[in-house]
Amino acid sequence: MPCTVGMTSRAQELTVKVGKEFLLEFASNRTTGYQWKAEYDSTILQLTAVNYQHTSNKPGAGGTESFNFKPLRTGKTVIRMLYGRPWEQKTIQESTYNLNIHSESATKSPVN
């Protein structure tokens, strides 16, 4: 099961292990056309899944959008998460995560 990091955790710097999936979660409301988009280096990270889960069956209710990532190799990289409508140029919210990816033999790992 991947480790989950969400907007409420305010974790902006993450240490993760090569091959160990982790999940970023964000409040979202696709019924209004808004959605999250991930910008990342695909030579270091693999996006394995994107999911949206409604929090209510009521019309117009929001939900949670999640992004599963798998680190492919050691190194440092950045994930930029942008919230907006795909047909509009402006982004209304942005979150940046700085990642330190290490091998299984490394000892320090806040995100397992």
Secondary structure, DSSP 8 states (H G I E B T S, - for coil): --EEEEGGGT--EEEEETT--EEEEEEE-GGGT-EEEEE--TTTEEEEEEEEEES-SSTT--EEEEEEEEE-SSEEEEEEEEEE-TTSS--SEEEEEEEEEE-TT-S--S--
